[in-house]
């Protein structure tokens, strides 16, 4: 089984989560909801892999999220 790394990053200026991956060419998605973004990734990855001609029988998605916030002291 092939494992694909998906990075989920919060953009505080745009107030959206962004999904990107070096393992899935063309994957750039955004959503205001973390859960909605994960659902979009689940549907987009197989389609993109098929379009790129690299669709394995099964894959495991490793989604790593990062969110940084600045707070006033």
Rosetta blueprint (number, residue, H / E / L):
1 X L
2 X E
3 X E
4 X E
5 X E
6 X E
7 X E
8 X E
9 X E
10 X E
11 X E
12 X L
13 X L
14 X L
15 X L
16 X E
17 X E
18 X E
19 X E
20 X E
21 X L
22 X L
23 X L
24 X L
25 X L
26 X L
27 X L
28 X E
29 X E
30 X E
31 X E
32 X L
33 X L
34 X H
35 X H
36 X H
37 X H
38 X H
39 X H
40 X H
41 X H
42 X H
43 X H
44 X H
45 X H
46 X H
47 X H
48 X H
49 X H
50 X H
51 X H
52 X L
53 X L
54 X L
55 X L
56 X L
57 X L
58 X L
59 X E
60 X E
61 X E
62 X E
63 X E
64 X E
65 X E
66 X E
67 X L
68 X L
69 X L
70 X L
71 X L
72 X L
73 X L
